Amino acid sequence: TALMSTRQPLIGIIKVYETIVTGYSSSVDETDSTPFITASGEWVRDGIVAADFLPLGTKVKIPEMFGQKIFVVEDRMHSRNADKVDIWFESKDLAKQFGKRKLQVQVIEETI
């Protein structure tokens, strides 16, 4: 569910979700047989996230961990993780170091 902060105005923010955020990398055991191609057909790169509950192309921020960095939803997850966000990392070690965290994800631009 979306939640909005009442402490300060969220200028430029469409929605805020509090959800589980994890990390993944481009390995077949974490993805599919094309681990470097996202569900949108793009090559993986820094700033890519997977999220089933947001349209592809949606731009989000995760300010608690990444400040003003903008991420783009370009990938999808297994249906059992439909309510989570998965951040792409260039190595499995970095993804494991990030781990699993409950964070606020701010939608700043949503595609239709």
Biopython code that builds the backbone (N, CA, C, O; Angstrom):
import numpy as np
from Bio.PDB.StructureBuilder import StructureBuilder

atoms = [
    (1, "THR", "N", (0.830, -1.193, 0.000)),
    (1, "THR", "CA", (0.000, 0.000, 0.000)),
    (1, "THR", "C", (0.861, 1.238, 0.000)),
    (1, "THR", "O", (1.961, 1.260, 0.552)),
    (2, "ALA", "N", (0.337, 2.265, -0.630)),
    (2, "ALA", "CA", (1.051, 3.539, -0.673)),
    (2, "ALA", "C", (0.827, 4.286, 0.624)),
    (2, "ALA", "O", (-0.257, 4.232, 1.204)),
    (3, "LEU", "N", (1.842, 4.974, 1.069)),
    (3, "LEU", "CA", (1.662, 5.829, 2.229)),
    (3, "LEU", "C", (2.332, 7.157, 1.973)),
    (3, "LEU", "O", (3.384, 7.227, 1.339)),
    (4, "MET", "N", (1.720, 8.196, 2.465)),
    (4, "MET", "CA", (2.241, 9.541, 2.260)),
    (4, "MET", "C", (2.722, 10.089, 3.596)),
    (4, "MET", "O", (2.057, 9.920, 4.618)),
    (5, "SER", "N", (3.859, 10.734, 3.585)),
    (5, "SER", "CA", (4.396, 11.342, 4.787)),
    (5, "SER", "C", (3.607, 12.597, 5.134)),
    (5, "SER", "O", (3.209, 13.350, 4.245)),
    (6, "THR", "N", (3.382, 12.821, 6.418)),
    (6, "THR", "CA", (2.704, 14.047, 6.847)),
    (6, "THR", "C", (3.694, 15.045, 7.430)),
    (6, "THR", "O", (3.300, 16.159, 7.775)),
    (7, "ARG", "N", (4.963, 14.682, 7.550)),
    (7, "ARG", "CA", (5.960, 15.566, 8.151)),
    (7, "ARG", "C", (6.395, 16.686, 7.225)),
    (7, "ARG", "O", (6.657, 17.798, 7.684)),
    (8, "GLN", "N", (6.477, 16.412, 5.930)),
    (8, "GLN", "CA", (6.930, 17.436, 5.008)),
    (8, "GLN", "C", (6.252, 17.231, 3.666)),
    (8, "GLN", "O", (5.860, 16.110, 3.343)),
    (9, "PRO", "N", (6.105, 18.284, 2.877)),
    (9, "PRO", "CA", (5.490, 18.118, 1.567)),
    (9, "PRO", "C", (6.400, 17.286, 0.669)),
    (9, "PRO", "O", (7.622, 17.426, 0.712)),
    (10, "LEU", "N", (5.814, 16.443, -0.123)),
    (10, "LEU", "CA", (6.572, 15.581, -1.020)),
    (10, "LEU", "C", (6.482, 16.143, -2.431)),
    (10, "LEU", "O", (5.805, 15.576, -3.289)),
    (11, "ILE", "N", (7.156, 17.241, -2.667)),
    (11, "ILE", "CA", (7.112, 17.922, -3.948)),
    (11, "ILE", "C", (7.736, 17.040, -5.018)),
    (11, "ILE", "O", (8.866, 16.575, -4.869)),
    (12, "GLY", "N", (6.995, 16.813, -6.098)),
    (12, "GLY", "CA", (7.490, 15.996, -7.194)),
    (12, "GLY", "C", (7.346, 14.508, -6.968)),
    (12, "GLY", "O", (7.767, 13.716, -7.811)),
    (13, "ILE", "N", (6.766, 14.108, -5.856)),
    (13, "ILE", "CA", (6.607, 12.693, -5.558)),
    (13, "ILE", "C", (5.148, 12.309, -5.756)),
    (13, "ILE", "O", (4.248, 12.936, -5.197)),
    (14, "ILE", "N", (4.925, 11.283, -6.547)),
    (14, "ILE", "CA", (3.571, 10.841, -6.868)),
    (14, "ILE", "C", (3.015, 9.926, -5.781)),
    (14, "ILE", "O", (1.885, 10.105, -5.326)),
    (15, "LYS", "N", (3.813, 8.947, -5.371)),
    (15, "LYS", "CA", (3.401, 7.977, -4.347)),
    (15, "LYS", "C", (4.625, 7.580, -3.541)),
    (15, "LYS", "O", (5.762, 7.723, -3.991)),
    (16, "VAL", "N", (4.369, 7.079, -2.345)),
    (16, "VAL", "CA", (5.437, 6.528, -1.512)),
    (16, "VAL", "C", (4.978, 5.147, -1.052)),
    (16, "VAL", "O", (3.881, 4.989, -0.517)),
    (17, "TYR", "N", (5.828, 4.159, -1.268)),
    (17, "TYR", "CA", (5.553, 2.797, -0.826)),
    (17, "TYR", "C", (6.584, 2.416, 0.224)),
    (17, "TYR", "O", (7.762, 2.743, 0.080)),
    (18, "GLU", "N", (6.166, 1.743, 1.255)),
    (18, "GLU", "CA", (7.099, 1.126, 2.184)),
    (18, "GLU", "C", (7.081, -0.355, 1.843)),
    (18, "GLU", "O", (6.056, -1.023, 1.984)),
    (19, "THR", "N", (8.217, -0.860, 1.395)),
    (19, "THR", "CA", (8.257, -2.226, 0.901)),
    (19, "THR", "C", (9.635, -2.846, 1.148)),
    (19, "THR", "O", (10.579, -2.158, 1.536)),
    (20, "ILE", "N", (9.727, -4.130, 0.919)),
    (20, "ILE", "CA", (11.006, -4.840, 1.019)),
    (20, "ILE", "C", (11.810, -4.561, -0.243)),
    (20, "ILE", "O", (11.306, -4.706, -1.356)),
    (21, "VAL", "N", (13.069, -4.160, -0.060)),
    (21, "VAL", "CA", (13.981, -3.890, -1.162)),
    (21, "VAL", "C", (15.165, -4.843, -1.024)),
    (21, "VAL", "O", (15.772, -4.948, 0.042)),
    (22, "THR", "N", (15.481, -5.531, -2.107)),
    (22, "THR", "CA", (16.583, -6.494, -2.128)),
    (22, "THR", "C", (17.506, -6.164, -3.293)),
    (22, "THR", "O", (17.244, -5.237, -4.058)),
    (23, "GLY", "N", (18.581, -6.924, -3.421)),
    (23, "GLY", "CA", (19.513, -6.749, -4.523)),
    (23, "GLY", "C", (19.624, -8.018, -5.343)),
    (23, "GLY", "O", (19.462, -9.122, -4.823)),
    (24, "TYR", "N", (19.901, -7.857, -6.631)),
    (24, "TYR", "CA", (20.148, -9.008, -7.502)),
    (24, "TYR", "C", (21.277, -8.672, -8.468)),
    (24, "TYR", "O", (21.644, -7.509, -8.633)),
    (25, "SER", "N", (21.819, -9.700, -9.099)),
    (25, "SER", "CA", (22.886, -9.513, -10.074)),
    (25, "SER", "C", (22.560, -10.333, -11.322)),
    (25, "SER", "O", (21.568, -11.061, -11.360)),
    (26, "SER", "N", (23.404, -10.203, -12.330)),
    (26, "SER", "CA", (23.166, -10.883, -13.610)),
    (26, "SER", "C", (23.743, -12.286, -13.617)),
    (26, "SER", "O", (24.735, -12.560, -14.292)),
    (27, "SER", "N", (23.120, -13.158, -12.867)),
    (27, "SER", "CA", (23.518, -14.564, -12.911)),
    (27, "SER", "C", (22.274, -15.398, -13.192)),
    (27, "SER", "O", (21.176, -15.066, -12.745)),
    (28, "VAL", "N", (22.459, -16.475, -13.931)),
    (28, "VAL", "CA", (21.340, -17.312, -14.354)),
    (28, "VAL", "C", (20.571, -17.841, -13.149)),
    (28, "VAL", "O", (19.352, -17.995, -13.227)),
    (29, "ASP", "N", (21.245, -18.123, -12.043)),
    (29, "ASP", "CA", (20.531, -18.645, -10.868)),
    (29, "ASP", "C", (19.657, -17.579, -10.199)),
    (29, "ASP", "O", (18.814, -17.912, -9.367)),
    (30, "GLU", "N", (19.846, -16.302, -10.552)),
    (30, "GLU", "CA", (19.016, -15.230, -9.997)),
    (30, "GLU", "C", (18.034, -14.671, -11.018)),
    (30, "GLU", "O", (17.081, -13.987, -10.646)),
    (31, "THR", "N", (18.250, -14.950, -12.294)),
    (31, "THR", "CA", (17.409, -14.371, -13.332)),
    (31, "THR", "C", (16.876, -15.472, -14.245)),
    (31, "THR", "O", (16.209, -16.398, -13.785)),
    (32, "ASP", "N", (17.168, -15.369, -15.521)),
    (32, "ASP", "CA", (16.772, -16.405, -16.475)),
    (32, "ASP", "C", (17.946, -16.669, -17.402)),
    (32, "ASP", "O", (19.086, -16.358, -17.057)),
    (33, "SER", "N", (17.689, -17.235, -18.566)),
    (33, "SER", "CA", (18.779, -17.594, -19.476)),
    (33, "SER", "C", (19.384, -16.384, -20.192)),
    (33, "SER", "O", (20.366, -16.532, -20.919)),
    (34, "THR", "N", (18.818, -15.202, -20.001)),
    (34, "THR", "CA", (19.374, -13.969, -20.569)),
    (34, "THR", "C", (19.602, -12.965, -19.434)),
    (34, "THR", "O", (18.902, -11.956, -19.349)),
    (35, "PRO", "N", (20.565, -13.233, -18.576)),
    (35, "PRO", "CA", (20.718, -12.446, -17.351)),
    (35, "PRO", "C", (21.130, -10.987, -17.538)),
    (35, "PRO", "O", (21.043, -10.202, -16.594)),
    (36, "PHE", "N", (21.575, -10.610, -18.726)),
    (36, "PHE", "CA", (22.002, -9.224, -18.943)),
    (36, "PHE", "C", (20.955, -8.389, -19.682)),
    (36, "PHE", "O", (21.181, -7.213, -19.966)),
    (37, "ILE", "N", (19.802, -9.004, -19.994)),
    (37, "ILE", "CA", (18.706, -8.313, -20.674)),
    (37, "ILE", "C", (17.535, -8.231, -19.706)),
    (37, "ILE", "O", (17.127, -9.245, -19.141)),
    (38, "THR", "N", (16.993, -7.036, -19.512)),
    (38, "THR", "CA", (15.864, -6.847, -18.602)),
    (38, "THR", "C", (14.555, -7.225, -19.295)),
    (38, "THR", "O", (14.533, -7.485, -20.498)),
    (39, "ALA", "N", (13.485, -7.253, -18.537)),
    (39, "ALA", "CA", (12.157, -7.566, -19.078)),
    (39, "ALA", "C", (11.724, -6.543, -20.122)),
    (39, "ALA", "O", (10.927, -6.862, -21.005)),
    (40, "SER", "N", (12.240, -5.317, -20.031)),
    (40, "SER", "CA", (11.890, -4.280, -21.003)),
    (40, "SER", "C", (12.737, -4.368, -22.273)),
    (40, "SER", "O", (12.505, -3.628, -23.229)),
    (41, "GLY", "N", (13.729, -5.282, -22.280)),
    (41, "GLY", "CA", (14.601, -5.439, -23.432)),
    (41, "GLY", "C", (15.880, -4.632, -23.354)),
    (41, "GLY", "O", (16.692, -4.675, -24.279)),
    (42, "GLU", "N", (16.078, -3.895, -22.268)),
    (42, "GLU", "CA", (17.284, -3.086, -22.073)),
    (42, "GLU", "C", (18.406, -3.935, -21.473)),
    (42, "GLU", "O", (18.150, -4.937, -20.805)),
    (43, "TRP", "N", (19.649, -3.521, -21.718)),
    (43, "TRP", "CA", (20.794, -4.128, -21.049)),
    (43, "TRP", "C", (20.809, -3.645, -19.604)),
    (43, "TRP", "O", (20.479, -2.490, -19.331)),
    (44, "VAL", "N", (21.190, -4.520, -18.678)),
    (44, "VAL", "CA", (21.292, -4.104, -17.279)),
    (44, "VAL", "C", (22.359, -3.025, -17.146)),
    (44, "VAL", "O", (23.321, -2.977, -17.912)),
    (45, "ARG", "N", (22.165, -2.169, -16.163)),
    (45, "ARG", "CA", (23.118, -1.089, -15.891)),
    (45, "ARG", "C", (22.802, -0.532, -14.517)),
    (45, "ARG", "O", (21.749, -0.818, -13.948)),
    (46, "ASP", "N", (23.704, 0.254, -13.995)),
    (46, "ASP", "CA", (23.475, 0.915, -12.725)),
    (46, "ASP", "C", (22.190, 1.736, -12.805)),
    (46, "ASP", "O", (21.969, 2.452, -13.782)),
    (47, "GLY", "N", (21.350, 1.635, -11.789)),
    (47, "GLY", "CA", (20.114, 2.401, -11.754)),
    (47, "GLY", "C", (18.879, 1.628, -12.201)),
    (47, "GLY", "O", (17.785, 2.189, -12.266)),
    (48, "ILE", "N", (19.047, 0.348, -12.507)),
    (48, "ILE", "CA", (17.914, -0.498, -12.915)),
    (48, "ILE", "C", (17.318, -1.160, -11.680)),
    (48, "ILE", "O", (18.047, -1.628, -10.806)),
    (49, "VAL", "N", (15.989, -1.197, -11.611)),
    (49, "VAL", "CA", (15.312, -1.966, -10.578)),
    (49, "VAL", "C", (14.245, -2.840, -11.224)),
    (49, "VAL", "O", (13.750, -2.559, -12.315)),
    (50, "ALA", "N", (13.912, -3.897, -10.517)),
    (50, "ALA", "CA", (12.799, -4.772, -10.893)),
    (50, "ALA", "C", (11.678, -4.535, -9.891)),
    (50, "ALA", "O", (11.912, -4.474, -8.684)),
    (51, "ALA", "N", (10.458, -4.404, -10.402)),
    (51, "ALA", "CA", (9.279, -4.242, -9.550)),
    (51, "ALA", "C", (8.058, -4.615, -10.372)),
    (51, "ALA", "O", (7.838, -4.061, -11.448)),
    (52, "ASP", "N", (7.271, -5.544, -9.874)),
    (52, "ASP", "CA", (6.079, -5.973, -10.603)),
    (52, "ASP", "C", (4.893, -5.049, -10.394)),
    (52, "ASP", "O", (3.993, -5.018, -11.234)),
    (53, "PHE", "N", (4.861, -4.295, -9.304)),
    (53, "PHE", "CA", (3.697, -3.471, -8.987)),
    (53, "PHE", "C", (3.748, -2.078, -9.617)),
    (53, "PHE", "O", (2.834, -1.276, -9.429)),
    (54, "LEU", "N", (4.817, -1.791, -10.363)),
    (54, "LEU", "CA", (4.959, -0.511, -11.047)),
    (54, "LEU", "C", (5.161, -0.756, -12.539)),
    (54, "LEU", "O", (5.794, -1.742, -12.918)),
    (55, "PRO", "N", (4.635, 0.122, -13.392)),
    (55, "PRO", "CA", (4.839, -0.043, -14.834)),
    (55, "PRO", "C", (6.310, 0.097, -15.222)),
    (55, "PRO", "O", (7.059, 0.842, -14.589)),
    (56, "LEU", "N", (6.718, -0.625, -16.269)),
    (56, "LEU", "CA", (8.066, -0.466, -16.793)),
    (56, "LEU", "C", (8.273, 0.991, -17.191)),
    (56, "LEU", "O", (7.375, 1.625, -17.744)),
    (57, "GLY", "N", (9.449, 1.508, -16.909)),
    (57, "GLY", "CA", (9.773, 2.891, -17.218)),
    (57, "GLY", "C", (9.524, 3.857, -16.071)),
    (57, "GLY", "O", (9.920, 5.020, -16.145)),
    (58, "THR", "N", (8.874, 3.390, -15.010)),
    (58, "THR", "CA", (8.603, 4.240, -13.854)),
    (58, "THR", "C", (9.923, 4.637, -13.188)),
    (58, "THR", "O", (10.826, 3.814, -13.043)),
    (59, "LYS", "N", (10.022, 5.900, -12.787)),
    (59, "LYS", "CA", (11.227, 6.390, -12.104)),
    (59, "LYS", "C", (10.946, 6.495, -10.613)),
    (59, "LYS", "O", (9.914, 7.015, -10.190)),
    (60, "VAL", "N", (11.897, 5.987, -9.825)),
    (60, "VAL", "CA", (11.742, 5.979, -8.367)),
    (60, "VAL", "C", (13.032, 6.433, -7.693)),
    (60, "VAL", "O", (14.112, 6.414, -8.283)),
    (61, "LYS", "N", (12.880, 6.843, -6.432)),
    (61, "LYS", "CA", (14.027, 7.137, -5.572)),
    (61, "LYS", "C", (13.884, 6.297, -4.313)),
    (61, "LYS", "O", (12.776, 5.966, -3.893)),
    (62, "ILE", "N", (15.017, 5.959, -3.719)),
    (62, "ILE", "CA", (15.077, 5.248, -2.442)),
    (62, "ILE", "C", (16.006, 6.078, -1.556)),
    (62, "ILE", "O", (17.146, 5.686, -1.307)),
    (63, "PRO", "N", (15.512, 7.232, -1.078)),
    (63, "PRO", "CA", (16.386, 8.238, -0.455)),
    (63, "PRO", "C", (17.086, 7.795, 0.812)),
    (63, "PRO", "O", (18.185, 8.271, 1.095)),
    (64, "GLU", "N", (16.499, 6.914, 1.575)),
    (64, "GLU", "CA", (17.116, 6.469, 2.830)),
    (64, "GLU", "C", (18.479, 5.819, 2.593)),
    (64, "GLU", "O", (19.378, 5.930, 3.426)),
    (65, "MET", "N", (18.627, 5.147, 1.466)),
    (65, "MET", "CA", (19.887, 4.458, 1.148)),
    (65, "MET", "C", (20.695, 5.138, 0.033)),
    (65, "MET", "O", (21.923, 5.052, 0.013)),
    (66, "PHE", "N", (19.997, 5.816, -0.895)),
    (66, "PHE", "CA", (20.662, 6.299, -2.101)),
    (66, "PHE", "C", (20.468, 7.788, -2.372)),
    (66, "PHE", "O", (20.800, 8.265, -3.457)),
    (67, "GLY", "N", (19.935, 8.527, -1.400)),
    (67, "GLY", "CA", (19.766, 9.967, -1.580)),
    (67, "GLY", "C", (18.866, 10.309, -2.758)),
    (67, "GLY", "O", (17.754, 9.791, -2.861)),
    (68, "GLN", "N", (19.334, 11.168, -3.640)),
    (68, "GLN", "CA", (18.532, 11.639, -4.776)),
    (68, "GLN", "C", (18.735, 10.812, -6.049)),
    (68, "GLN", "O", (18.237, 11.191, -7.108)),
    (69, "LYS", "N", (19.443, 9.713, -5.967)),
    (69, "LYS", "CA", (19.666, 8.857, -7.139)),
    (69, "LYS", "C", (18.327, 8.385, -7.693)),
    (69, "LYS", "O", (17.439, 7.984, -6.940)),
    (70, "ILE", "N", (18.193, 8.435, -9.002)),
    (70, "ILE", "CA", (16.963, 7.998, -9.668)),
    (70, "ILE", "C", (17.177, 6.613, -10.260)),
    (70, "ILE", "O", (18.154, 6.364, -10.967)),
    (71, "PHE", "N", (16.245, 5.719, -9.959)),
    (71, "PHE", "CA", (16.225, 4.367, -10.500)),
    (71, "PHE", "C", (15.078, 4.262, -11.495)),
    (71, "PHE", "O", (14.093, 4.994, -11.393)),
    (72, "VAL", "N", (15.204, 3.348, -12.464)),
    (72, "VAL", "CA", (14.146, 3.132, -13.447)),
    (72, "VAL", "C", (13.722, 1.663, -13.395)),
    (72, "VAL", "O", (14.561, 0.763, -13.389)),
    (73, "VAL", "N", (12.411, 1.438, -13.357)),
    (73, "VAL", "CA", (11.868, 0.080, -13.374)),
    (73, "VAL", "C", (11.999, -0.448, -14.800)),
    (73, "VAL", "O", (11.277, -0.016, -15.697)),
    (74, "GLU", "N", (12.921, -1.382, -15.001)),
    (74, "GLU", "CA", (13.149, -1.975, -16.314)),
    (74, "GLU", "C", (13.045, -3.499, -16.273)),
    (74, "GLU", "O", (13.171, -4.157, -17.306)),
    (75, "ASP", "N", (12.818, -4.061, -15.090)),
    (75, "ASP", "CA", (12.832, -5.514, -14.972)),
    (75, "ASP", "C", (11.670, -5.982, -14.111)),
    (75, "ASP", "O", (11.017, -5.184, -13.438)),
    (76, "ARG", "N", (11.424, -7.265, -14.140)),
    (76, "ARG", "CA", (10.348, -7.891, -13.382)),
    (76, "ARG", "C", (10.930, -8.952, -12.458)),
    (76, "ARG", "O", (12.086, -9.355, -12.587)),
    (77, "MET", "N", (10.087, -9.396, -11.512)),
    (77, "MET", "CA", (10.500, -10.405, -10.534)),
    (77, "MET", "C", (9.558, -11.593, -10.619)),
    (77, "MET", "O", (8.521, -11.536, -11.280)),
    (78, "HIS", "N", (9.931, -12.666, -9.942)),
    (78, "HIS", "CA", (9.043, -13.812, -9.822)),
    (78, "HIS", "C", (7.760, -13.356, -9.135)),
    (78, "HIS", "O", (7.803, -12.476, -8.275)),
    (79, "SER", "N", (6.634, -13.934, -9.497)),
    (79, "SER", "CA", (5.334, -13.495, -8.972)),
    (79, "SER", "C", (5.237, -13.565, -7.446)),
    (79, "SER", "O", (4.440, -12.839, -6.851)),
    (80, "ARG", "N", (6.024, -14.416, -6.811)),
    (80, "ARG", "CA", (5.986, -14.481, -5.343)),
    (80, "ARG", "C", (6.549, -13.214, -4.694)),
    (80, "ARG", "O", (6.358, -12.989, -3.499)),
    (81, "ASN", "N", (7.238, -12.395, -5.480)),
    (81, "ASN", "CA", (7.829, -11.141, -4.994)),
    (81, "ASN", "C", (7.142, -9.915, -5.594)),
    (81, "ASN", "O", (7.769, -8.868, -5.755)),
    (82, "ALA", "N", (5.883, -10.041, -5.918)),
    (82, "ALA", "CA", (5.157, -8.995, -6.647)),
    (82, "ALA", "C", (5.095, -7.663, -5.916)),
    (82, "ALA", "O", (4.871, -6.630, -6.547)),
    (83, "ASP", "N", (5.286, -7.660, -4.615)),
    (83, "ASP", "CA", (5.182, -6.412, -3.840)),
    (83, "ASP", "C", (6.536, -5.878, -3.392)),
    (83, "ASP", "O", (6.601, -5.026, -2.505)),
    (84, "LYS", "N", (7.612, -6.365, -3.989)),
    (84, "LYS", "CA", (8.964, -5.966, -3.585)),
    (84, "LYS", "C", (9.671, -5.211, -4.706)),
    (84, "LYS", "O", (9.208, -5.189, -5.846)),
    (85, "VAL", "N", (10.796, -4.597, -4.364)),
    (85, "VAL", "CA", (11.667, -3.932, -5.335)),
    (85, "VAL", "C", (13.034, -4.611, -5.252)),
    (85, "VAL", "O", (13.528, -4.895, -4.161)),
    (86, "ASP", "N", (13.633, -4.866, -6.398)),
    (86, "ASP", "CA", (14.924, -5.532, -6.486)),
    (86, "ASP", "C", (15.875, -4.624, -7.264)),
    (86, "ASP", "O", (15.599, -4.284, -8.414)),
    (87, "ILE", "N", (16.985, -4.231, -6.654)),
    (87, "ILE", "CA", (17.962, -3.336, -7.279)),
    (87, "ILE", "C", (19.046, -4.171, -7.949)),
    (87, "ILE", "O", (19.572, -5.108, -7.348)),
    (88, "TRP", "N", (19.385, -3.832, -9.204)),
    (88, "TRP", "CA", (20.450, -4.545, -9.900)),
    (88, "TRP", "C", (21.811, -4.042, -9.416)),
    (88, "TRP", "O", (22.061, -2.840, -9.330)),
    (89, "PHE", "N", (22.691, -5.020, -9.099)),
    (89, "PHE", "CA", (24.085, -4.740, -8.745)),
    (89, "PHE", "C", (24.982, -5.489, -9.716)),
    (89, "PHE", "O", (24.591, -6.528, -10.247)),
    (90, "GLU", "N", (26.186, -4.968, -9.952)),
    (90, "GLU", "CA", (27.063, -5.597, -10.941)),
    (90, "GLU", "C", (27.709, -6.893, -10.473)),
    (90, "GLU", "O", (28.314, -7.603, -11.276)),
    (91, "SER", "N", (27.593, -7.211, -9.193)),
    (91, "SER", "CA", (28.118, -8.497, -8.720)),
    (91, "SER", "C", (27.188, -9.086, -7.656)),
    (91, "SER", "O", (26.447, -8.377, -6.975)),
    (92, "LYS", "N", (27.263, -10.396, -7.548)),
    (92, "LYS", "CA", (26.460, -11.091, -6.542)),
    (92, "LYS", "C", (26.890, -10.675, -5.135)),
    (92, "LYS", "O", (26.056, -10.557, -4.238)),
    (93, "ASP", "N", (28.192, -10.451, -4.945)),
    (93, "ASP", "CA", (28.682, -10.017, -3.631)),
    (93, "ASP", "C", (28.066, -8.682, -3.210)),
    (93, "ASP", "O", (27.657, -8.523, -2.060)),
    (94, "LEU", "N", (27.999, -7.722, -4.136)),
    (94, "LEU", "CA", (27.399, -6.424, -3.814)),
    (94, "LEU", "C", (25.908, -6.569, -3.500)),
    (94, "LEU", "O", (25.393, -5.927, -2.585)),
    (95, "ALA", "N", (25.225, -7.415, -4.264)),
    (95, "ALA", "CA", (23.796, -7.651, -4.011)),
    (95, "ALA", "C", (23.592, -8.277, -2.637)),
    (95, "ALA", "O", (22.676, -7.897, -1.909)),
    (96, "LYS", "N", (24.441, -9.233, -2.283)),
    (96, "LYS", "CA", (24.344, -9.864, -0.959)),
    (96, "LYS", "C", (24.668, -8.874, 0.156)),
    (96, "LYS", "O", (24.035, -8.894, 1.211)),
    (97, "GLN", "N", (25.655, -8.009, -0.078)),
    (97, "GLN", "CA", (25.998, -6.987, 0.925)),
    (97, "GLN", "C", (24.816, -6.054, 1.175)),
    (97, "GLN", "O", (24.572, -5.644, 2.310)),
    (98, "PHE", "N", (24.087, -5.721, 0.116)),
    (98, "PHE", "CA", (22.913, -4.865, 0.289)),
    (98, "PHE", "C", (21.853, -5.591, 1.117)),
    (98, "PHE", "O", (21.230, -5.000, 1.999)),
    (99, "GLY", "N", (21.656, -6.861, 0.827)),
    (99, "GLY", "CA", (20.741, -7.685, 1.614)),
    (99, "GLY", "C", (19.281, -7.404, 1.364)),
    (99, "GLY", "O", (18.855, -7.170, 0.233)),
    (100, "LYS", "N", (18.520, -7.431, 2.444)),
    (100, "LYS", "CA", (17.065, -7.269, 2.403)),
    (100, "LYS", "C", (16.711, -6.201, 3.434)),
    (100, "LYS", "O", (17.051, -6.322, 4.611)),
    (101, "ARG", "N", (16.025, -5.155, 2.978)),
    (101, "ARG", "CA", (15.700, -4.036, 3.859)),
    (101, "ARG", "C", (14.277, -3.559, 3.600)),
    (101, "ARG", "O", (13.785, -3.632, 2.473)),
    (102, "LYS", "N", (13.627, -3.077, 4.634)),
    (102, "LYS", "CA", (12.322, -2.452, 4.472)),
    (102, "LYS", "C", (12.572, -0.955, 4.336)),
    (102, "LYS", "O", (13.063, -0.314, 5.265)),
    (103, "LEU", "N", (12.227, -0.396, 3.164)),
    (103, "LEU", "CA", (12.537, 0.994, 2.854)),
    (103, "LEU", "C", (11.367, 1.690, 2.177)),
    (103, "LEU", "O", (10.458, 1.045, 1.653)),
    (104, "GLN", "N", (11.404, 3.006, 2.196)),
    (104, "GLN", "CA", (10.426, 3.780, 1.443)),
    (104, "GLN", "C", (10.940, 3.961, 0.021)),
    (104, "GLN", "O", (12.094, 4.329, -0.201)),
    (105, "VAL", "N", (10.064, 3.696, -0.928)),
    (105, "VAL", "CA", (10.348, 3.883, -2.346)),
    (105, "VAL", "C", (9.430, 4.990, -2.835)),
    (105, "VAL", "O", (8.207, 4.875, -2.751)),
    (106, "GLN", "N", (10.024, 6.069, -3.347)),
    (106, "GLN", "CA", (9.251, 7.218, -3.812)),
    (106, "GLN", "C", (9.112, 7.170, -5.332)),
    (106, "GLN", "O", (10.108, 7.138, -6.054)),
    (107, "VAL", "N", (7.877, 7.164, -5.805)),
    (107, "VAL", "CA", (7.622, 7.208, -7.251)),
    (107, "VAL", "C", (7.653, 8.673, -7.656)),
    (107, "VAL", "O", (6.894, 9.488, -7.131)),
    (108, "ILE", "N", (8.544, 9.005, -8.604)),
    (108, "ILE", "CA", (8.644, 10.402, -9.037)),
    (108, "ILE", "C", (8.113, 10.602, -10.457)),
    (108, "ILE", "O", (7.784, 11.721, -10.849)),
    (109, "GLU", "N", (8.031, 9.515, -11.223)),
    (109, "GLU", "CA", (7.461, 9.583, -12.560)),
    (109, "GLU", "C", (6.946, 8.206, -12.920)),
    (109, "GLU", "O", (7.697, 7.230, -12.899)),
    (110, "GLU", "N", (5.661, 8.125, -13.252)),
    (110, "GLU", "CA", (5.053, 6.828, -13.544)),
    (110, "GLU", "C", (4.583, 6.812, -14.985)),
    (110, "GLU", "O", (3.917, 7.741, -15.441)),
    (111, "THR", "N", (4.931, 5.752, -15.700)),
    (111, "THR", "CA", (4.476, 5.600, -17.069)),
    (111, "THR", "C", (3.120, 4.922, -17.079)),
    (111, "THR", "O", (2.728, 4.277, -16.107)),
    (112, "ILE", "N", (2.424, 5.071, -18.159)),
    (112, "ILE", "CA", (1.079, 4.477, -18.245)),
    (112, "ILE", "C", (1.100, 3.248, -19.114)),
    (112, "ILE", "O", (0.065, 2.611, -19.307)),
]
sb = StructureBuilder()
sb.init_structure("model")
sb.init_model(0)
sb.init_chain("A")
sb.init_seg("    ")
for serial, (resi, resn, name, xyz) in enumerate(atoms, 1):
    if name == "N":
        sb.init_residue(resn, " ", resi, " ")
    sb.init_atom(name, np.array(xyz, "f"), 0.0, 1.0, " ", f" {name:<3s}", serial, name[0])
structure = sb.get_structure()
